[in-house]
Amino acid sequence: MSLKITVSKKVLFACFVILLSLNSFSQKFEKFFPTKDLTTVGVYYYPEHWNPQQWERDLKNIAEMGYEFTHFAEFAWAELEPQEGIYDFKWLDKALELAAKYKLKVIMCTSTATPPVWLVRKHPEVLATNEDGSKMDHGARQHATFSSNYYRSYSMKMIEQLAKRYGNDKRIIGWQLDNEPRRFLDYGNDALLRYRDWLKEKYKTIATLNEAWGNNFWSGTYTNFDEINLPLHQQWGMNLHSQLDHYRFADYETASFLDEQALEIKKHASKNQWITSNYIPMYDVGYIGMSKELDFEAYTRYMVYGSDKGIDTNGYRVGEYSRIAMANDFFRPLKGMYGVMELQPGQVNWGSINPQPLPGAMRMWLWHVFAGGSKFTCTYRYRAPLYGYEQYHYGIVGPDGVTQTTGGKEFSQFINEINLLRKKYNAKANLPEAYLKRKTGILFNTDNVMGINLNKQTNQWQTEDHFLKYYKAVKAFGAPVDFIRDTTNFSNYPVLIVPAYQMIDEQMIAKLTAYAKNGGNLVLSCRSGIQNKKGHLWEAKFYEPMWKLIGSEIESYDLLMPHAPGKIKFNNNDFEWTSWGDLLKPYKDTETWATYNSEFYSGTSAIISRKLGIGTVTYIGVDSKNGDLEKQVLIKLYNQQNIPVENYPEGVIVEYRDGFGIAVNYSNKPYTMILPQNTEILIGSTTLKTADVLVWKY
């Protein structure tokens, strides 16, 4: 269902700004990924795992299946440097030569996730130390800590050799740094000394640190930085502010290690080679997007591994639809572009349960990645491994090395379909006007996520689920969504949602106020602004610095027991909640949209809205059980503001890019798209069954 409504000049201007922004991003990455190509598809290949006599057969087959690039040397440090200071690139040169013979471009990787055993045995201090004092050891991956001074410096020697040899090699299109870099909470001596130095740089004086951490509580005061140890997160009662800074430090270590690698490569590499890393999407870490020297970020996504139930009984075979959607919308705004470095090719080996994906699901994931704006997708891996930790992990071909798996066939089908779209591409096509009019920003701040997760106040609260309640609602509206940061220009978004922005300062309050006054529609959720930027409660009444912005006092908040959920009355319907409820006392010009309908404060306002300047501010002071309340409130707001929305069922995602509309269906029921007459359907049909894809020209 679509609502056809007039839209204000303010919103039209925002749409114009968005179009300019998209064009700027497109030009920035044009030399790496020409727009006319739409996207490109690749596959990992590990020459070192296979008999060299099979390399040519394999790379020839990769090319014949339609792949345009491959991916080398991710875990190959022991082959690249078999002895300290002795490098062997002959095997890699041969693999590159064969890739080029079949017109395959190559992503070159640094191998810092898997240091060779001689390095680990000679310098055991490079191994990460756990909180309990135990150390990691050789035989796995990601066991060397980014906080080891020796490891950081020695890694650069190997990377220097790689960059000198391949930095101007036209067969190399880009570089992947490390592999799925993570946060190390390392307790080694180097980590301790680096942590103290990081704190000195941040706080300058021990008095400033003591005040920020509230160290006069429980006699926690330090007299100098050398007295500070790494906080023990498993020890009860550990200072929350020190734990938060430890997370920040560990994230900095990850991001800065990647930056050091990128800078080393840039000394020797052509500007025509891009640099990225492949992250596992996580929303409670700060290192994703923190590295300044990457050209863009890429992510890894697996969908079927026994953990996500999806929709209905067999939904586990297609996965949870928000996993790709949210990753697309989280990674794209970081630098204006993203790619997917690993997309599941079939059954995996490392999940809690490893079922087969539903036939068609892998092709649907590819289209979903594409729909969000990705410039490339790569799959892990071409050949299924015969041994090692990832035995039983599917590839594009099976253990015989030649027979295509179901995933292999679906990837080939997607490649052929993209080739069809390339023929239909129209460089003059713009995004649909109604689609742009409902563009929504969701403000994301890692400090707030980490801070809340350290001090939830109730086990009923789940921070990512809270974000998803808002995110899933606006995706059901057919809205393009960006997860944006504090420094983003908010005026680019007709609607800005600010979920649980717990730590705030006067500067951000002023920025949000200006956004609304100038015509934006601001939506804040519960917990927003209860603390200052240090993570301290304001020395004032609850939330008092926020009152002027939201048009209401907040008298207190409540947290309920799971066996006794509360009720919220909205539009004459009751909605349940348990995890957090702010008790609001609105000013006379502020409308009450919903009230508490249970407990001793029944009748108290729970959701309010007001006009501010030529915009609006809506405060949703409660976290509902399943998100239905949040969705209904947003429907009311978008309708009031004449923002046209769709009403797609859960699991149906519709996006637009490059002159094409794309719809995918993760739900357990068929869904029929209503398209304008004479629409040219390129792929699929208007009725989408589970795992179906529809692509049309608009």
C-alpha positions as CSV (number, residue, x, y, z in Angstrom):
1,M,0.0,0.0,0.0
2,S,1.4,3.4,-0.9
3,L,0.2,6.8,0.4
4,K,0.4,9.6,-2.2
5,I,0.8,12.8,-0.4
6,T,2.3,16.2,-1.0
7,V,5.7,17.0,0.5
8,S,7.2,20.2,1.9
9,K,9.8,22.3,0.1
10,K,12.1,21.5,3.0
11,V,11.9,17.8,2.2
12,L,12.4,18.4,-1.5
13,F,15.5,20.4,-0.8
14,A,16.8,17.5,1.4
15,C,16.2,15.1,-1.5
16,F,18.3,17.4,-3.7
17,V,21.1,17.5,-1.2
18,I,21.0,13.7,-1.0
19,L,21.3,13.4,-4.8
20,L,24.3,15.7,-4.8
21,S,25.9,13.6,-2.0
22,L,25.3,10.3,-3.8
23,N,26.8,11.8,-7.0
24,S,29.9,13.0,-5.1
25,F,30.5,9.5,-3.6
26,S,30.0,7.9,-7.0
27,Q,32.7,10.1,-8.6
28,K,35.1,9.4,-5.7
29,F,35.1,5.7,-6.4
30,E,34.6,5.7,-10.1
31,K,38.3,4.9,-10.9
32,F,38.1,1.8,-8.7
33,F,34.6,0.6,-9.6
34,P,33.1,2.2,-12.8
35,T,29.4,2.9,-12.3
36,K,28.5,1.3,-15.6
37,D,29.7,-2.1,-14.2
38,L,27.2,-1.8,-11.4
39,T,29.0,-4.4,-9.3
40,T,31.6,-7.1,-9.7
41,V,31.9,-10.6,-8.2
42,G,34.9,-12.5,-7.0
43,V,35.9,-15.6,-5.1
44,Y,38.7,-16.5,-2.6
45,Y,41.4,-18.8,-3.9
46,Y,44.3,-20.3,-1.8
47,P,47.0,-21.5,-4.2
48,E,49.1,-22.7,-1.2
49,H,46.4,-25.2,-0.3
50,W,46.4,-27.0,-3.6
51,N,48.8,-28.9,-5.9
52,P,50.3,-26.3,-8.2
53,Q,49.5,-28.5,-11.2
54,Q,45.8,-27.7,-10.4
55,W,46.1,-23.9,-10.2
56,E,45.6,-23.3,-13.9
57,R,42.6,-25.5,-14.1
58,D,41.0,-23.8,-11.1
59,L,41.7,-20.3,-12.2
60,K,40.5,-21.0,-15.7
61,N,37.2,-22.5,-14.2
62,I,36.8,-19.4,-12.0
63,A,37.0,-17.2,-15.0
64,E,34.7,-19.3,-17.1
65,M,32.1,-19.2,-14.3
66,G,32.0,-15.4,-14.7
67,Y,34.0,-14.2,-11.7
68,E,36.0,-11.1,-12.4
69,F,38.5,-11.2,-9.5
70,T,40.0,-13.5,-7.0
71,H,41.8,-13.1,-3.6
72,F,45.3,-14.2,-2.6
73,A,47.6,-14.5,0.4
74,E,45.2,-13.9,3.3
75,F,46.7,-16.5,5.6
76,A,50.0,-17.2,3.7
77,W,52.7,-15.5,5.9
78,A,54.5,-18.8,6.5
79,E,54.7,-19.3,2.7
80,L,55.7,-15.7,2.0
81,E,58.4,-15.6,4.7
82,P,59.3,-19.2,5.5
83,Q,62.3,-18.0,7.6
84,E,63.0,-14.7,9.2
85,G,63.9,-12.2,6.6
86,I,63.8,-14.7,3.8
87,Y,60.9,-14.1,1.4
88,D,59.5,-16.4,-1.3
89,F,57.2,-14.7,-3.8
90,K,57.8,-17.2,-6.7
91,W,54.7,-19.2,-6.0
92,L,52.5,-16.1,-5.6
93,D,54.0,-14.6,-8.8
94,K,53.0,-17.8,-10.6
95,A,49.4,-17.7,-9.2
96,L,49.2,-14.0,-10.3
97,E,50.4,-14.9,-13.8
98,L,47.7,-17.6,-14.2
99,A,45.0,-15.3,-12.8
100,A,46.0,-12.6,-15.4
101,K,46.1,-15.2,-18.2
102,Y,42.3,-15.7,-17.6
103,K,41.7,-12.0,-17.1
104,L,41.1,-12.3,-13.3
105,K,42.0,-9.2,-11.3
106,V,43.4,-9.9,-7.8
107,I,42.9,-8.6,-4.3
108,M,46.2,-8.9,-2.4
109,C,46.0,-9.5,1.4
110,T,48.3,-8.9,4.3
111,S,48.7,-12.1,6.3
112,T,48.8,-10.5,9.8
113,A,46.0,-12.8,11.1
114,T,48.3,-15.8,10.9
115,P,51.9,-15.2,11.9
116,P,54.4,-18.0,11.2
117,V,55.5,-20.4,14.0
118,W,59.1,-19.2,13.9
119,L,58.0,-15.7,14.8
120,V,55.7,-16.9,17.6
121,R,58.4,-19.2,19.1
122,K,61.2,-16.6,18.9
123,H,58.9,-13.8,20.3
124,P,56.2,-15.4,22.4
125,E,55.4,-11.9,23.7
126,V,53.4,-11.3,20.4
127,L,50.8,-13.8,21.6
128,A,47.6,-12.3,23.2
129,T,47.3,-12.8,27.0
130,N,43.8,-13.4,28.3
131,E,42.3,-11.8,31.4
132,D,43.0,-15.0,33.5
133,G,46.7,-14.9,32.5
134,S,46.6,-17.7,30.0
135,K,48.2,-17.1,26.6
136,M,47.0,-17.9,23.1
137,D,49.3,-20.1,21.0
138,H,50.2,-20.9,17.4
139,G,47.8,-23.2,15.5
140,A,44.8,-21.0,15.2
141,R,44.4,-17.5,13.7
142,Q,44.2,-14.0,15.3
143,H,46.3,-15.1,18.2
144,A,48.9,-12.3,17.9
145,T,47.9,-9.2,19.7
146,F,47.8,-5.7,18.0
147,S,49.2,-4.3,21.3
148,S,52.5,-6.1,20.9
149,N,55.1,-3.5,19.9
150,Y,57.3,-6.1,18.3
151,Y,54.5,-7.7,16.3
152,R,53.3,-4.3,15.0
153,S,56.8,-3.3,13.9
154,Y,57.8,-6.7,12.4
155,S,54.5,-7.0,10.5
156,M,55.4,-3.8,8.7
157,K,58.6,-5.4,7.4
158,M,56.6,-8.2,5.7
159,I,54.0,-5.7,4.4
160,E,56.8,-3.5,3.0
161,Q,58.1,-6.4,1.0
162,L,54.6,-7.2,-0.3
163,A,53.9,-3.6,-1.2
164,K,57.3,-3.1,-3.0
165,R,56.7,-6.2,-5.1
166,Y,53.0,-5.7,-5.9
167,G,52.2,-2.0,-5.2
168,N,52.4,-1.0,-8.9
169,D,51.3,-4.3,-10.3
170,K,48.3,-3.6,-12.6
171,R,46.9,-7.1,-11.9
172,I,46.3,-6.0,-8.3
173,I,43.1,-4.0,-7.9
174,G,43.2,-3.5,-4.1
175,W,44.5,-4.6,-0.7
176,Q,42.7,-6.3,2.2
177,L,44.4,-5.7,5.5
178,D,44.4,-8.5,8.1
179,N,41.2,-10.7,8.1
180,E,38.1,-9.9,10.1
181,P,40.1,-7.7,12.5
182,R,38.8,-7.8,16.1
183,R,39.1,-6.1,19.4
184,F,41.8,-7.7,21.6
185,L,41.4,-7.3,25.3
186,D,45.0,-8.2,25.8
187,Y,46.6,-8.3,29.2
188,G,50.2,-8.6,28.1
189,N,52.9,-6.1,29.4
190,D,53.0,-4.1,26.1
191,A,49.2,-3.7,26.2
192,L,49.5,-2.4,29.8
193,L,52.2,0.2,28.9
194,R,50.4,1.2,25.7
195,Y,47.1,1.6,27.7
196,R,48.8,3.9,30.2
197,D,50.3,6.0,27.4
198,W,46.9,6.2,25.7
199,L,45.3,7.4,29.0
200,K,48.1,10.0,29.4
201,E,47.4,11.3,25.9
202,K,43.7,11.4,26.5
203,Y,43.5,12.9,30.0
204,K,46.9,14.7,30.3
205,T,46.7,14.8,34.1
206,I,45.9,12.1,36.6
207,A,43.4,14.5,38.3
208,T,41.4,14.8,35.1
209,L,41.3,11.0,34.8
210,N,40.2,10.6,38.4
211,E,37.4,13.1,37.9
212,A,36.3,11.4,34.6
213,W,36.3,7.9,36.2
214,G,34.7,9.1,39.5
215,N,37.6,7.5,41.4
216,N,36.7,9.0,44.8
217,F,33.9,6.4,44.7
218,W,35.1,3.3,46.6
219,S,38.5,4.8,47.3
220,G,39.6,4.3,43.7
221,T,41.8,7.4,43.4
222,Y,45.1,7.1,41.6
223,T,48.1,9.4,42.2
224,N,49.9,8.6,38.9
225,F,49.3,6.8,35.7
226,D,51.8,4.0,36.5
227,E,49.4,2.8,39.2
228,I,46.7,2.0,36.7
229,N,46.3,-1.6,35.5
230,L,44.1,-3.0,32.8
231,P,40.6,-3.4,34.2
232,L,39.4,-6.9,35.0
233,H,36.0,-7.1,33.3
234,Q,35.2,-10.4,35.0
235,Q,35.8,-9.0,38.5
236,W,32.6,-7.8,40.2
237,G,32.2,-4.1,40.8
238,M,35.0,-3.0,38.5
239,N,34.9,0.8,37.7
240,L,32.5,1.1,34.7
241,H,34.3,4.2,33.3
242,S,37.7,2.4,33.3
243,Q,36.1,-0.6,31.5
244,L,34.6,1.8,28.9
245,D,38.0,3.4,28.3
246,H,39.6,-0.1,28.0
247,Y,37.2,-0.9,25.2
248,R,38.0,2.5,23.6
249,F,41.7,1.8,23.8
250,A,41.4,-1.7,22.4
251,D,39.4,-0.4,19.5
252,Y,42.1,2.2,18.9
253,E,44.7,-0.5,18.8
254,T,42.8,-2.4,16.1
255,A,42.1,0.7,14.0
256,S,45.6,2.1,14.3
257,F,47.2,-1.2,13.4
258,L,45.2,-1.2,10.2
259,D,46.2,2.5,9.6
260,E,49.9,1.6,10.0
261,Q,49.5,-1.2,7.4
262,A,47.7,1.1,5.0
263,L,50.4,3.8,5.3
264,E,53.1,1.3,4.7
265,I,51.4,0.1,1.5
266,K,50.8,3.7,0.3
267,K,54.5,4.3,0.4
268,H,54.9,1.9,-2.5
269,A,51.5,1.3,-4.1
270,S,49.8,2.9,-7.0
271,K,46.9,5.3,-6.3
272,N,44.8,3.0,-8.6
273,Q,44.9,0.3,-5.9
274,W,42.4,0.7,-3.1
275,I,42.8,-0.4,0.5
276,T,40.2,-1.9,2.8
277,S,39.6,-4.5,5.5
278,N,36.8,-7.0,6.0
279,Y,34.9,-6.7,9.2
280,I,32.4,-8.8,10.9
281,P,29.5,-6.4,11.4
282,M,29.3,-5.7,15.2
283,Y,27.5,-2.7,16.7
284,D,29.1,-2.6,20.1
285,V,32.7,-1.9,18.9
286,G,34.3,1.3,17.9
287,Y,37.1,0.1,15.5
288,I,34.8,-0.3,12.5
289,G,35.1,3.0,10.6
290,M,37.8,4.4,12.9
291,S,40.7,3.7,10.6
292,K,41.4,6.9,8.6
293,E,43.6,5.4,5.9
294,L,41.2,2.9,4.4
295,D,39.5,3.9,1.2
296,F,36.3,2.2,2.3
297,E,35.1,-0.6,4.6
298,A,34.0,-4.1,3.6
299,Y,32.1,-6.6,5.6
300,T,31.7,-10.4,6.0
301,R,28.2,-12.0,6.2
302,Y,27.1,-15.5,6.9
303,M,23.3,-16.1,7.2
304,V,22.6,-19.7,8.0
305,Y,24.6,-21.3,10.8
306,G,22.1,-22.4,13.4
307,S,21.7,-19.1,15.4
308,D,19.2,-17.0,13.6
309,K,15.7,-18.5,13.3
310,G,14.4,-16.1,10.6
311,I,10.7,-16.0,10.0
312,D,8.5,-19.0,10.9
313,T,9.6,-22.6,11.3
314,N,12.0,-22.9,8.3
315,G,13.2,-19.3,8.3
316,Y,16.6,-20.5,9.6
317,R,17.3,-21.7,6.0
318,V,17.2,-18.1,4.6
319,G,18.4,-16.3,7.7
320,E,17.4,-13.1,9.6
321,Y,16.6,-10.5,6.9
322,S,18.0,-7.5,8.9
323,R,21.5,-9.0,9.0
324,I,22.4,-8.0,5.4
325,A,20.0,-5.0,5.3
326,M,21.5,-3.4,8.5
327,A,25.1,-4.2,7.5
328,N,24.5,-2.5,4.1
329,D,23.1,0.6,5.8
330,F,25.7,0.7,8.5
331,F,28.8,0.3,6.3
332,R,27.8,2.4,3.2
333,P,27.7,5.8,5.1
334,L,31.1,5.3,6.7
335,K,33.0,6.3,3.6
336,G,30.2,6.4,1.0
337,M,30.8,3.0,-0.4
338,Y,31.1,-0.6,0.7
339,G,31.8,-4.1,-0.5
340,V,31.2,-7.6,0.9
341,M,34.4,-9.5,1.1
342,E,32.8,-12.8,2.3
343,L,29.3,-14.0,1.5
344,Q,28.3,-17.5,2.5
345,P,28.5,-19.9,-0.5
346,G,26.6,-22.7,1.1
347,Q,26.7,-24.9,4.2
348,V,29.3,-23.9,6.8
349,N,31.1,-25.9,9.5
350,W,31.6,-23.6,12.5
351,G,28.0,-22.8,13.5
352,S,26.1,-24.2,16.5
353,I,24.1,-26.2,13.9
354,N,25.1,-26.1,10.2
355,P,22.0,-26.7,8.0
356,Q,21.8,-26.4,4.2
357,P,20.5,-23.0,3.0
358,L,17.2,-23.0,1.2
359,P,17.8,-23.3,-2.6
360,G,17.7,-19.8,-4.0
361,A,18.8,-18.2,-0.7
362,M,22.4,-17.5,-1.7
363,R,21.3,-15.8,-4.9
364,M,18.8,-13.7,-2.9
365,W,21.6,-12.7,-0.5
366,L,23.7,-11.6,-3.5
367,W,20.8,-9.4,-4.7
368,H,20.2,-8.0,-1.3
369,V,23.9,-7.0,-1.0
370,F,23.6,-5.4,-4.4
371,A,20.4,-3.6,-3.6
372,G,22.0,-1.7,-0.7
373,G,24.6,-0.2,-3.1
374,S,27.6,-2.6,-2.8
375,K,30.2,-2.2,-5.5
376,F,31.6,-5.8,-5.1
377,T,30.8,-9.1,-3.6
378,C,33.3,-11.9,-2.9
379,T,32.6,-15.3,-1.6
380,Y,34.6,-17.5,0.7
381,R,35.8,-19.8,-0.9
382,Y,36.3,-21.4,-4.4
383,R,37.3,-24.9,-3.3
384,A,35.9,-26.6,-0.3
385,P,38.8,-27.4,2.2
386,L,39.7,-31.0,2.6
387,Y,41.4,-30.5,6.0
388,G,41.8,-28.0,8.8
389,Y,39.4,-26.2,11.1
390,E,37.1,-25.4,8.2
391,Q,36.6,-28.9,6.9
392,Y,33.0,-29.4,5.8
393,H,32.8,-25.7,4.8
394,Y,31.2,-25.5,1.4
395,G,32.9,-23.7,-1.5
396,I,31.8,-22.8,-5.0
397,V,33.0,-26.3,-6.0
398,G,33.0,-29.4,-3.9
399,P,35.9,-31.5,-2.5
400,D,36.6,-32.9,-6.0
401,G,37.7,-29.4,-7.1
402,V,35.4,-29.2,-10.2
403,T,31.8,-30.0,-9.4
404,Q,29.8,-26.8,-8.8
405,T,27.8,-26.8,-5.5
406,T,24.3,-25.3,-5.3
407,G,25.9,-22.1,-4.1
408,G,28.3,-22.1,-7.0
409,K,25.4,-22.4,-9.5
410,E,23.5,-19.6,-7.7
411,F,26.6,-17.3,-7.8
412,S,27.0,-18.0,-11.5
413,Q,23.3,-17.2,-12.0
414,F,23.7,-13.9,-10.3
415,I,26.7,-13.0,-12.4
416,N,24.8,-13.7,-15.6
417,E,21.9,-11.5,-14.3
418,I,24.3,-8.6,-13.5
419,N,25.6,-8.9,-17.0
420,L,22.0,-8.4,-18.2
421,L,21.6,-5.4,-16.0
422,R,24.8,-3.9,-17.4
423,K,23.2,-3.9,-20.8
424,K,20.1,-2.1,-19.4
425,Y,22.0,0.5,-17.4
426,N,20.9,4.1,-17.9
427,A,23.4,6.6,-16.6
428,K,20.7,9.3,-16.5
429,A,18.4,7.4,-14.1
430,N,17.7,9.0,-10.8
431,L,16.3,7.5,-7.6
432,P,12.5,7.6,-7.4
433,E,11.3,10.8,-5.7
434,A,9.1,9.1,-3.2
435,Y,11.9,6.8,-2.1
436,L,14.2,9.8,-1.4
437,K,11.4,11.7,0.4
438,R,11.3,9.0,3.1
439,K,15.1,8.8,3.6
440,T,15.8,8.3,7.3
441,G,18.9,8.7,9.3
442,I,19.5,6.6,12.5
443,L,22.1,8.2,14.8
444,F,24.6,5.7,16.0
445,N,27.3,6.4,18.6
446,T,29.5,3.5,19.7
447,D,30.3,5.1,23.1
448,N,26.6,5.0,23.9
449,V,26.2,1.4,22.9
450,M,29.2,0.3,24.9
451,G,28.2,2.4,27.9
452,I,24.6,1.1,28.0
453,N,25.8,-2.5,27.6
454,L,28.1,-2.1,30.6
455,N,25.3,-0.8,32.7
456,K,22.0,-2.0,31.4
457,Q,20.0,-1.8,34.7
458,T,17.8,-4.7,33.5
459,N,18.4,-8.0,31.8
460,Q,15.3,-7.2,29.7
461,W,17.2,-4.6,27.7
462,Q,19.0,-5.5,24.5
463,T,20.6,-2.5,22.8
464,E,20.8,-3.9,19.3
465,D,17.2,-5.2,19.5
466,H,16.2,-1.7,20.5
467,F,17.8,-0.3,17.4
468,L,16.2,-3.0,15.3
469,K,12.7,-2.0,16.4
470,Y,13.1,1.3,14.7
471,Y,15.2,0.0,11.8
472,K,12.8,-2.7,10.8
473,A,9.8,-0.3,11.0
474,V,11.4,2.2,8.5
475,K,12.5,-0.6,6.2
476,A,8.9,-1.8,6.1
477,F,8.1,1.7,4.9
478,G,10.4,1.2,2.0
479,A,12.7,3.9,3.3
480,P,16.4,4.2,2.4
481,V,18.3,4.3,5.7
482,D,21.7,5.5,6.8
483,F,23.3,4.8,10.2
484,I,25.0,8.1,10.7
485,R,27.5,9.5,13.1
486,D,27.6,12.6,15.3
487,T,29.5,14.6,12.7
488,T,27.1,13.9,9.9
489,N,25.0,16.8,8.4
490,F,21.6,15.9,9.8
491,S,19.7,18.2,7.4
492,N,20.2,15.6,4.7
493,Y,17.5,13.5,6.3
494,P,13.7,14.3,6.5
495,V,13.5,12.1,9.5
496,L,16.3,11.5,12.1
497,I,15.8,8.7,14.7
498,V,18.0,8.8,17.8
499,P,17.7,5.6,19.7
500,A,18.9,5.4,23.3
501,Y,21.5,8.2,22.9
502,Q,22.4,7.9,26.6
503,M,25.5,10.1,26.9
504,I,25.0,13.6,25.5
505,D,26.4,17.1,25.8
506,E,25.1,20.6,25.3
507,Q,26.6,20.8,21.8
508,M,24.7,17.7,20.6
509,I,21.5,19.0,22.2
510,A,22.0,22.2,20.3
511,K,22.6,20.3,17.0
512,L,19.4,18.2,17.5
513,T,17.5,21.3,18.4
514,A,18.7,23.2,15.2
515,Y,17.8,20.2,13.1
516,A,14.2,20.2,14.3
517,K,13.8,24.0,14.2
518,N,14.9,24.0,10.6
519,G,12.3,21.5,9.5
520,G,13.6,18.1,10.4
521,N,11.5,15.4,12.2
522,L,13.4,14.3,15.2
523,V,12.6,11.0,17.0
524,L,14.3,10.3,20.3
525,S,13.8,7.1,22.3
526,C,14.0,6.3,26.0
527,R,17.3,6.7,27.9
528,S,18.4,9.5,25.5
529,G,20.3,12.2,27.4
530,I,20.2,10.8,31.0
531,Q,24.0,11.1,31.2
532,N,26.6,13.7,30.2
533,K,29.4,12.8,27.8
534,K,31.5,11.4,30.7
535,G,28.9,8.9,31.4
536,H,27.9,10.7,34.7
537,L,24.3,11.4,35.6
538,W,23.6,15.1,35.3
539,E,23.8,17.0,38.6
540,A,20.2,18.0,38.0
541,K,16.8,16.4,37.8
542,F,16.5,13.3,35.6
543,Y,17.2,14.2,32.0
544,E,16.8,18.0,32.8
545,P,19.1,19.3,30.0
546,M,16.8,17.5,27.5
547,W,13.5,19.0,28.8
548,K,13.5,22.1,26.6
549,L,14.3,20.0,23.4
550,I,11.6,17.3,24.0
551,G,9.0,19.7,25.6
552,S,8.6,17.7,28.7
553,E,10.0,16.9,32.1
554,I,11.0,13.3,32.8
555,E,10.1,12.6,36.4
556,S,11.8,9.2,36.7
557,Y,11.9,5.8,34.9
558,D,10.8,2.3,35.7
559,L,12.0,-1.2,34.9
560,L,9.6,-4.1,35.1
561,M,9.9,-7.8,36.0
562,P,9.5,-10.2,33.0
563,H,6.6,-12.0,34.6
564,A,4.6,-8.7,35.0
565,P,4.8,-6.7,31.7
566,G,3.3,-3.3,31.7
567,K,0.7,-1.8,29.2
568,I,1.0,1.3,27.0
569,K,-2.2,2.8,25.5
570,F,-1.7,4.1,22.0
571,N,-4.5,4.7,19.4
572,N,-6.8,2.8,21.7
573,N,-4.6,-0.3,21.6
574,D,-2.5,-1.8,24.3
575,F,1.2,-2.6,23.8
576,E,3.4,-4.5,26.3
577,W,6.7,-3.4,27.7
578,T,9.2,-4.5,30.4
579,S,12.7,-3.2,29.8
580,W,12.6,0.7,30.2
581,G,9.9,3.3,30.6
582,D,10.5,7.0,31.1
583,L,7.7,8.8,33.1
584,L,6.9,12.0,31.2
585,K,5.3,15.2,32.3
586,P,4.8,17.2,29.1
587,Y,4.6,21.0,28.8
588,K,1.2,22.4,27.8
589,D,2.1,22.8,24.1
590,T,3.4,19.2,23.8
591,E,0.9,16.5,22.7
592,T,0.6,13.2,24.6
593,W,0.4,10.3,22.1
594,A,0.5,7.4,24.5
595,T,0.1,6.8,28.2
596,Y,1.0,4.0,30.6
597,N,-2.1,1.9,31.2
598,S,-0.9,-0.1,34.2
599,E,1.2,0.2,37.3
600,F,0.8,2.9,40.0
601,Y,1.5,5.7,37.4
602,S,-1.2,4.6,35.0
603,G,-2.3,7.7,32.9
604,T,1.3,9.1,32.9
605,S,2.5,10.1,29.4
606,A,4.9,7.6,27.7
607,I,5.1,9.1,24.2
608,I,4.9,12.7,23.4
609,S,5.3,15.0,20.3
610,R,5.7,18.7,19.7
611,K,6.4,21.2,17.0
612,L,9.7,23.0,17.2
613,G,10.4,25.7,14.8
614,I,9.2,24.3,11.5
615,G,10.0,20.8,12.5
616,T,8.9,18.3,15.1
617,V,10.3,16.4,18.1
618,T,8.8,13.1,19.1
619,Y,10.0,11.3,22.3
620,I,9.2,7.6,22.6
621,G,9.9,7.1,26.3
622,V,9.4,3.3,26.4
623,D,11.0,0.2,24.9
624,S,8.1,-2.1,23.8
625,K,8.3,-5.9,23.9
626,N,8.3,-6.5,20.1
627,G,8.6,-3.2,18.3
628,D,4.9,-2.9,17.2
629,L,4.4,0.2,19.3
630,E,7.5,2.0,17.8
631,K,6.3,1.1,14.3
632,Q,2.8,2.5,14.9
633,V,4.2,5.7,16.3
634,L,6.5,6.2,13.3
635,I,3.5,5.5,10.9
636,K,1.6,8.3,12.7
637,L,4.6,10.7,12.4
638,Y,5.3,10.0,8.7
639,N,1.6,10.4,7.8
640,Q,1.4,13.6,9.8
641,Q,4.4,15.0,7.9
642,N,3.1,14.0,4.5
643,I,6.0,11.6,3.9
644,P,4.8,8.8,1.6
645,V,5.4,5.3,3.0
646,E,4.9,1.7,1.8
647,N,3.6,-1.1,4.0
648,Y,5.9,-4.1,3.2
649,P,5.4,-7.2,5.3
650,E,8.3,-8.4,7.6
651,G,11.0,-10.0,5.5
652,V,10.3,-8.1,2.2
653,I,13.0,-5.6,1.4
654,V,12.7,-3.2,-1.5
655,E,15.5,-0.8,-2.6
656,Y,16.5,1.2,-5.7
657,R,19.8,1.9,-7.3
658,D,21.3,2.7,-10.7
659,G,17.9,2.9,-12.4
660,F,16.7,-0.5,-11.0
661,G,14.3,-1.6,-8.4
662,I,15.1,-4.7,-6.4
663,A,12.8,-6.7,-4.2
664,V,13.7,-9.8,-2.1
665,N,11.5,-12.0,0.1
666,Y,12.8,-13.6,3.3
667,S,9.3,-14.2,4.6
668,N,7.4,-17.5,4.7
669,K,4.6,-16.3,2.4
670,P,4.4,-15.1,-1.2
671,Y,4.2,-11.4,-1.7
672,T,2.9,-9.6,-4.8
673,M,4.6,-6.3,-5.7
674,I,2.3,-3.7,-7.3
675,L,4.4,-1.9,-10.0
676,P,3.3,0.8,-12.4
677,Q,1.9,-0.3,-15.8
678,N,4.4,-0.9,-18.5
679,T,7.2,-1.5,-16.0
680,E,10.0,-3.5,-17.6
681,I,10.6,-6.5,-15.5
682,L,14.1,-7.8,-16.0
683,I,14.3,-10.7,-13.5
684,G,11.6,-12.7,-11.7
685,S,7.9,-12.0,-11.5
686,T,5.8,-9.6,-9.4
687,T,4.8,-12.5,-7.0
688,L,7.8,-13.4,-4.9
689,K,7.9,-16.7,-3.0
690,T,10.4,-17.3,-0.2
691,A,14.0,-16.5,-1.4
692,D,12.7,-15.0,-4.7
693,V,14.1,-11.9,-6.3
694,L,12.4,-9.3,-8.5
695,V,14.3,-6.7,-10.5
696,W,12.7,-4.0,-12.7
697,K,13.6,-0.8,-14.5
698,Y,11.9,2.3,-13.2
